[in-house]
């Protein structure tokens, strides 16, 4: 006779605290198998990168260190979801599967549809729980803010881990879907943040206790933001922390800090987290089509040379190239610099956003689909409801890296030049080329476009479409679904 068990399926919720599915599973009193599925289809997806999976594996190893005292662990399996559950059913009677609802990509959305059919056909109850303040089945934003605030003020759903029962899986199952070859293939990178609930708590505490001072002043600066921004985004994206934990700890500190303005500014930005994820939850097509169809007929030609220069950090615009090289190496740049990279790709190079969205998703350690794709479209100007922002990369450099510290760090070809020329190397004179032993166009590439010209073209076209009747009709639908609230 098969043993009856429950399963806790970890997804983007790699933590032990504030975990309602885990808490509920323990209270159900059956033995619990804890699993994470390393799905080859996701690993090979065009937006997926080794850095994501290394962070996930690090996070699970951290969980397992904490679970040792309870003779439990999260088992990792290298396979697709349904074959794993089929195999498990040959050994166990699965009563319930507990998990958070995942607002992921189209691939995970379709997978969940198929898994749900599989469970129903076999009498397995899949008990999914709300993830952060993202609400499934929401048709519009009526009262969403109020519901969010209620959720964030609720007590943390901390599992009673001392009630966990030891569980050892049948060895044959683990061998059949052994993840070790894949895990061993993941290379280390000391320049990227390390995954794990304990790491997340350290970063949160250091921000709330010290690093938040100067948040407002430094949030837009590419170099200083690496310290004074929270750096919590990967821990929120992969679920090492919940939004509720961050909100409640911030509220506690607000009562006794002298830097209230900085913390309130941080809190206001955290408030956008679930707002954007809710967009993708309500309309998964954000990932692959213009959400405002009035913009479908533009950017239809492709320039692979320009695209490759953008990806390689060889556009001839120092701040663009510094940001691209930095994010490829470290997995992080601040919000303003991300917006500028998207703006350069879509407005100045006039390339469709979709390829670039997948490429940057691979670079961002904190790739969160619900934030990434709506934000990409917002910066690309394809929503029709947001102000069209066309960033001037030179202006951004002069305002936010005026001593070229960040530029020289990531574009070392310019390190010997004075700051003014490191920001605008095209202004170098023949005499200066000799003096600095620097040949413009040889030591560093010439600009691939003239942003003064490209700005005028993009601005004219985008505003014409935005003001069109077709765009306004679509915009009203978008506002009704994603923005308006009573």
C-alpha positions in Angstrom: 0.0 0.0 0.0 1.3 3.4 -1.0 2.1 6.0 1.7 -0.1 9.1 1.7 1.9 12.3 1.4 1.5 16.0 0.7 3.9 17.9 -1.6 5.2 21.5 -1.1 6.2 22.8 -4.5 8.7 25.7 -4.2 8.7 28.2 -7.1 9.5 31.9 -6.7 9.2 31.6 -3.0 12.5 30.3 -1.8 12.2 31.1 1.9 10.9 29.5 5.1 9.4 32.7 6.7 6.0 34.2 5.7 5.2 31.1 3.6 1.5 30.3 3.9 1.6 27.2 1.7 4.3 25.7 3.9 2.5 26.7 7.1 -0.8 25.1 5.8 1.0 22.0 4.6 2.5 21.4 8.1 -0.9 21.9 9.7 -2.4 19.2 7.5 -0.3 16.7 9.4 0.6 14.4 6.6 4.3 13.8 5.7 5.5 16.5 3.4 7.9 16.1 0.4 9.5 19.5 -0.3 10.5 19.9 -4.0 11.9 22.3 -6.5 11.8 21.4 -10.2 14.7 22.4 -12.4 12.8 22.3 -15.7 14.9 21.9 -18.8 12.3 23.9 -20.8 12.8 26.9 -18.5 16.5 26.5 -18.3 16.8 26.7 -22.1 14.2 29.5 -22.4 15.4 32.6 -24.3 15.1 34.8 -21.2 16.9 32.4 -18.9 20.6 32.5 -17.8 23.0 30.5 -15.7 23.0 33.4 -13.2 19.3 32.8 -12.4 19.8 29.0 -11.8 22.9 29.6 -9.7 21.0 32.0 -7.5 18.1 29.5 -7.2 20.5 26.6 -6.3 22.2 28.8 -3.7 18.9 29.7 -2.2 17.8 26.0 -1.9 21.1 25.1 -0.3 20.5 27.8 2.2 17.0 26.4 2.9 18.5 22.9 3.4 21.0 24.2 5.9 18.2 25.6 7.9 16.1 22.4 7.5 18.8 20.0 8.7 17.7 20.3 12.3 14.3 19.0 11.3 15.7 16.1 9.3 14.1 17.6 6.2 15.3 19.1 2.9 14.1 20.5 -0.4 14.7 17.9 -3.1 15.8 19.3 -6.5 14.8 17.4 -9.6 16.1 18.0 -13.1 13.0 17.2 -15.3 9.7 18.6 -16.5 6.9 18.9 -13.9 4.4 16.2 -15.2 7.0 13.4 -15.6 8.1 14.0 -12.0 4.6 13.9 -10.6 3.9 10.7 -12.7 7.0 9.1 -11.1 6.1 10.2 -7.6 2.6 8.7 -8.0 4.1 5.3 -8.7 5.5 5.4 -5.2 3.2 7.6 -3.2 -0.5 8.5 -2.8 -0.3 12.3 -3.3 -3.2 13.9 -1.5 -2.4 17.6 -1.9 0.1 19.8 -3.6 0.7 23.2 -1.9 2.3 26.1 -3.7 2.2 29.9 -4.2 0.5 31.0 -7.4 3.2 32.0 -9.9 3.0 35.0 -12.1 5.7 33.9 -14.5 6.3 33.8 -18.2 4.0 32.4 -20.9 5.9 29.1 -20.5 5.2 28.7 -16.8 1.6 29.8 -17.4 1.0 27.1 -19.9 2.8 24.5 -17.7 0.5 25.3 -14.8 -2.5 24.8 -17.0 -1.3 21.3 -18.0 -0.3 20.4 -14.5 -3.7 21.5 -13.2 -5.4 19.2 -15.7 -3.0 16.4 -14.6 -3.8 16.8 -10.9 -7.6 17.0 -11.5 -7.6 13.8 -13.6 -5.9 12.0 -10.7 -7.8 13.4 -7.8 -4.9 15.5 -6.5 -5.9 18.7 -4.9 -3.6 21.6 -5.9 -3.9 24.3 -3.2 -2.4 27.5 -4.5 -2.0 30.6 -2.3 -1.8 34.3 -3.2 1.8 35.4 -3.8 2.5 38.8 -2.2 -0.3 41.3 -3.1 -0.9 39.8 -6.6 -4.5 38.7 -7.0 -5.5 36.0 -9.5 -8.7 36.5 -11.5 -8.7 40.2 -11.1 -10.6 41.9 -14.0 -9.7 45.5 -13.1 -8.1 47.6 -10.4 -11.3 48.4 -8.5 -10.2 48.6 -4.8 -6.9 46.8 -5.5 -4.9 49.3 -3.5 -7.1 48.7 -0.4 -6.8 44.9 -0.9 -3.0 45.3 -1.1 -2.8 47.3 2.1 -4.9 44.8 3.9 -2.7 42.0 2.8 0.5 43.8 3.8 -0.8 44.5 7.3 -1.7 40.9 8.0 0.6 38.9 10.4 3.4 37.0 8.7 2.5 33.4 7.9 5.5 31.7 9.5 5.4 27.9 9.4 5.9 26.0 12.7 9.0 24.1 11.5 9.3 22.2 14.7 6.2 20.2 13.7 7.8 19.0 10.4 8.1 15.3 10.1 11.3 13.8 8.7 11.0 12.7 5.1 13.4 10.6 3.0 12.4 10.1 -0.6 12.7 6.8 -2.4 16.3 6.8 -3.7 15.3 5.6 -7.2 13.2 8.7 -7.8 16.1 11.0 -7.0 18.5 9.0 -9.1 16.1 9.1 -12.1 15.9 12.9 -12.1 19.3 13.6 -10.6 20.2 17.3 -10.9 23.8 17.0 -9.9 25.3 17.2 -13.5 23.3 20.4 -14.1 24.2 21.9 -10.7 27.9 21.1 -11.2 27.8 23.0 -14.5 26.9 26.3 -12.9 30.0 28.5 -12.6 30.6 30.8 -9.7 30.7 34.6 -10.1 31.8 36.6 -7.1 30.6 39.9 -8.6 27.0 38.8 -8.4 24.8 38.7 -5.3 24.5 35.3 -3.7 21.1 33.7 -3.2 19.5 32.6 0.0 17.1 33.6 2.7 19.9 34.3 5.1 21.7 36.5 2.6 18.5 38.3 1.9 18.0 39.1 5.6 21.6 40.5 5.8 21.0 42.8 2.8 17.7 44.0 4.2 19.1 44.7 7.6 22.1 46.5 6.3 19.9 48.7 4.1 17.4 49.5 6.9 20.1 50.1 9.5 22.7 52.0 7.4 22.6 52.0 3.7 19.2 53.8 3.3 20.8 57.0 4.4 21.3 58.9 1.1 18.8 56.8 -0.8 17.1 59.8 -2.5 20.4 61.5 -3.3 22.0 58.4 -4.9 19.1 56.4 -6.4 19.8 57.6 -10.0 23.6 57.5 -9.8 24.9 54.4 -11.5 27.9 54.0 -9.2 26.6 55.2 -5.8 23.2 53.4 -6.2 25.0 50.1 -5.9 25.4 50.9 -2.2 22.5 53.2 -1.4 19.8 51.4 -3.2 18.3 48.5 -1.3 19.7 45.7 -3.5 16.8 43.6 -2.5 15.4 43.0 -6.0 16.9 39.5 -6.6 15.7 38.4 -3.2 12.2 39.6 -3.9 12.2 38.2 -7.5 13.1 34.7 -6.3 11.2 34.9 -3.1 13.9 34.9 -0.5 11.9 37.7 1.1 8.2 38.5 0.8 7.0 42.1 0.1 5.1 41.8 3.4 8.3 41.2 5.4 10.0 44.2 3.7 7.0 46.5 4.3 6.5 45.6 8.0 10.2 45.9 8.9 10.4 49.3 7.1 7.4 50.5 9.0 9.0 49.5 12.3 12.2 51.4 11.5 10.2 54.5 10.3 9.0 55.0 13.9 12.6 55.5 15.2 14.8 56.7 12.3 16.0 60.2 11.6 16.1 59.4 7.8 12.4 59.2 7.3 12.5 60.9 3.8 14.9 58.2 2.5 12.8 55.3 3.8 9.5 56.8 2.7 11.0 57.2 -0.8 12.1 53.6 -0.7 8.7 52.5 0.5 7.0 54.4 -2.3 9.0 52.4 -4.8 8.3 49.1 -3.1 4.6 49.9 -3.6 5.1 49.6 -7.3 6.3 46.0 -7.1 3.0 44.2 -7.0 1.3 46.9 -9.1 3.4 45.8 -12.1 3.3 42.1 -11.5 -0.5 42.4 -11.3 -0.4 43.7 -14.9 1.2 40.5 -16.2 -1.1 38.4 -14.0 -4.1 40.1 -15.6 -2.7 40.1 -19.1 0.1 37.5 -19.8 0.5 38.8 -23.3 2.6 41.7 -22.0 5.5 39.3 -22.6 5.3 39.1 -26.4 2.9 41.6 -28.0 2.5 45.4 -27.9 -0.1 46.0 -25.2 -1.4 48.9 -27.3 -1.9 47.6 -30.9 -1.8 51.1 -32.4 2.0 50.7 -32.2 2.2 47.4 -34.1 3.2 48.9 -37.4 6.4 50.6 -36.3 10.0 49.3 -35.8 9.4 46.6 -38.4 13.0 46.7 -39.9 15.9 45.0 -38.1 19.5 46.2 -37.9 21.6 43.3 -36.5 24.8 45.3 -36.5 23.2 48.0 -34.3 21.6 45.3 -32.0 25.0 43.5 -31.6 26.7 46.8 -30.8 24.1 47.5 -28.1 24.5 43.9 -26.6 28.3 44.1 -26.7 28.5 47.6 -25.1 30.1 49.0 -28.2 27.7 51.7 -29.3 30.1 54.6 -29.0 28.0 56.2 -26.1 30.1 55.6 -23.0 27.3 55.5 -20.4 25.3 53.1 -22.5 28.3 50.8 -23.0 29.3 51.1 -19.3 25.8 50.1 -18.2 25.6 47.1 -20.6 29.0 45.8 -19.6 28.3 46.3 -15.9 24.9 44.4 -16.0 26.4 41.6 -18.0 29.2 41.1 -15.5 27.3 41.8 -12.2 23.6 41.2 -12.9 22.7 44.7 -11.6 22.3 48.3 -12.7 19.8 50.8 -11.2 16.4 51.6 -12.6 17.3 54.8 -14.4 20.1 53.1 -16.3 17.9 50.2 -17.2 15.3 52.6 -18.6 18.1 54.3 -20.6 19.2 51.0 -22.1 15.7 50.3 -23.3 15.2 53.8 -24.5 18.4 53.6 -26.6 17.5 50.3 -28.1 13.9 51.2 -29.0 14.0 54.9 -29.7 17.5 55.7 -30.9 18.2 52.4 -32.6 14.5 52.1 -33.5 14.5 48.3 -32.9 11.5 46.3 -31.7 11.6 45.7 -28.0 11.0 42.0 -27.8 14.5 40.7 -28.6 16.1 43.2 -26.3 13.6 42.3 -23.5 14.7 38.7 -23.6 18.4 39.6 -23.8 18.2 41.9 -20.7 16.1 39.4 -18.9 19.1 37.1 -19.1 21.4 39.8 -17.7 19.2 40.9 -14.8 19.9 38.7 -11.8 16.5 40.0 -10.5 14.5 39.0 -13.6 10.9 39.3 -12.4 8.6 38.7 -15.5 5.8 40.8 -14.0 8.0 43.8 -13.6 10.3 43.3 -16.5 7.9 43.0 -19.5 5.4 45.8 -18.5 8.4 48.1 -17.7 10.0 47.3 -21.0 6.9 48.2 -22.9 6.5 51.4 -20.8 10.0 52.5 -21.6 9.6 51.5 -25.3 6.5 53.7 -25.5 4.1 51.0 -26.6 1.5 51.3 -23.9 -0.1 54.6 -25.0 -0.8 55.5 -21.4 2.6 56.5 -20.2 4.6 59.6 -21.0 7.1 58.9 -23.8 10.6 59.2 -22.4 13.5 59.3 -24.8 16.7 59.4 -22.7 19.7 61.3 -24.0 22.6 59.2 -22.9 25.1 62.1 -22.9 22.8 64.2 -20.7 22.3 61.3 -18.4 26.1 60.9 -18.1 26.7 64.6 -17.4 24.0 64.6 -14.7 24.6 61.3 -13.0 28.2 60.4 -13.7 29.8 63.8 -14.3 33.3 62.6 -13.1 33.0 59.6 -15.3 33.8 57.3 -12.4 31.3 54.6 -13.5 32.2 55.0 -17.2 35.9 54.6 -16.6 35.3 51.6 -14.4 33.4 49.7 -17.0 34.8 51.2 -20.2 38.6 51.1 -19.4 39.5 52.2 -22.9 38.4 55.7 -21.8 40.2 55.6 -18.4 43.2 57.8 -19.4 40.9 60.6 -20.8 39.7 63.6 -18.7 36.1 63.2 -17.5 34.7 65.5 -20.1 36.2 63.4 -23.0 35.4 60.1 -21.3 31.7 61.2 -21.4 31.9 62.7 -25.0 34.9 61.1 -26.7 33.8 62.4 -30.1 34.8 65.9 -29.0 38.5 65.0 -28.8 40.8 67.1 -30.9 43.7 65.7 -33.0 46.1 67.4 -30.5 44.4 65.7 -27.6 44.5 62.3 -29.4 48.3 62.6 -29.5 48.5 63.8 -25.9 46.4 61.0 -24.5 47.6 58.4 -26.9 44.0 57.7 -27.8 42.6 57.5 -31.4 38.8 58.0 -31.6 37.3 55.2 -33.7 40.2 52.9 -33.0 40.6 52.7 -29.2 36.9 53.2 -28.8 34.2 53.0 -31.5 32.5 55.9 -33.1 28.8 56.6 -32.3 26.6 54.2 -34.2 23.8 56.8 -34.4 23.4 60.5 -33.8 21.0 60.8 -30.9 19.9 64.3 -31.8 18.6 63.0 -35.2 17.2 59.8 -33.7 15.5 61.7 -30.9 13.6 63.9 -33.4 12.4 60.9 -35.5 11.3 58.8 -32.6 9.6 61.6 -30.8 7.6 62.7 -33.8 6.4 59.1 -34.7 5.6 58.1 -31.2 3.6 61.2 -30.3 1.7 61.0 -33.6 0.6 57.5 -32.7 -0.1 58.3 -29.1 -2.4 61.1 -30.1 -4.2 58.9 -32.7 -7.8 57.8 -32.3 -6.7 54.1 -32.4 -4.2 54.6 -29.6 -6.7 56.5 -27.5 -9.3 53.7 -27.8 -6.7 51.1 -26.8 -5.4 53.3 -24.0 -8.8 53.6 -22.4 -9.1 49.8 -22.3 -5.6 49.5 -20.7 -6.5 52.2 -18.1 -9.7 50.4 -17.2 -7.9 47.1 -16.8 -4.6 48.0 -15.2 -4.7 51.5 -13.7 -8.1 52.9 -12.7 -9.1 52.2 -9.1 -12.0 53.3 -6.9 
